[in-house]
Amino acid sequence: RRLMLEQLLEYDTNLFVFLNGLGNETWDGFWLLVTNKLTFIPFYAILLVLIYKKYGWQKLLLLVIVIAAMITFTDQLTNVVKRSVLRFRPCACEDIMDSIRFIAERCSSNRSFFSGHASNSMAAAVFGGLILRPYFKSLIFILLFWSAMVAYSRIYVGVHFPIDIICGMIFGAISGYLFYKLSGVLIQRFIKA
């Protein structure tokens, strides 16, 4: 079992080195923009406006509370897992740190598994896509593509391995779905039609 885990981590490291090595200076600015949490504030604002237009103020306020709880949940549970697993970020792994493209602002001292960017963006994509699905059928695909870009940006800048990204996205998708279901229960209970 331990040998299988070591083999999996070796494959993961090799895949990271390959994917990270695909980057070049021409694209560095773009991926640094994608990985920056503040870049998508206007995008989130547009989603909130769409929710307001389709659901009104009462439901929007309730949904904002649910979204805040969802992001807090995914973010904090991600940190708990990181402190439990204790996997170094690629930029802090002595075996590969000299052979990778590290372009992030800094190599955070916290651990790598799993990615908070991937889990939070996927939770937001699934939640937003499901909430707005009755009105914008293809929006969820746009949101999932956006989330995948955010997740990949973490490999590009050198701070997460592919397994960190995949597990973060899976956890985020589950969280987004569960909080979407919770929002439906809360809307039925507290908001009169």
C-alpha positions, 0 to 999 in steps of 0.5 A: 500500500505504501509503495502504491502511494509513493508511486502515485506521488511520483507520477503526480510529481512528474505530471506537475513538472511536465505541466509546469514546464509548459509555461513560458514568459509570454503567458506568465502575466495571464496566469498570474492574473487568473490565479489572483483572487481579486481578479474575479470580483467583477465576475462574482458581482455579475453573478450576484446581479443575475441572481438578484434579477431572477430571484429578488432581494430576499432570496439574494440576501439569503443566498449571499449568507449561504455563499459566505458559509460555503466559502468559509466551510470549503476554505477552513476544511481545506486548511484542516486537511492541509495541516493534517496531510503535511504535503509540501508545495512544489515550490518548497520541495527540494527535489524539484524546486530548482527545476520548476518554473516558480512565478508566484509572488511567494512560496507560502509556508502552508502545505499543498494538499489540497488546493483552496483555490480549486475547492473554492472556485469549484464550489462557487461554480457548481453553486452558481451554475445550479442556482441559475440553471433554470434561467441560463442552461449553459452558464454552468459549463462556463463556470466549470471552465472558469474553475478549471482555469483557476485550478490549473493556474496553481500548477502553472505558477508552481504552488500545487501538484495535480492531485492537490487540484483534482482533490480540491475540485472534487471537494469543491463540487461536493460542497457546492452541491450540498450548499445548493441543496441547503439553500433550497431548503432555507428558501422554502422555509424562510421566504414566502413565495 
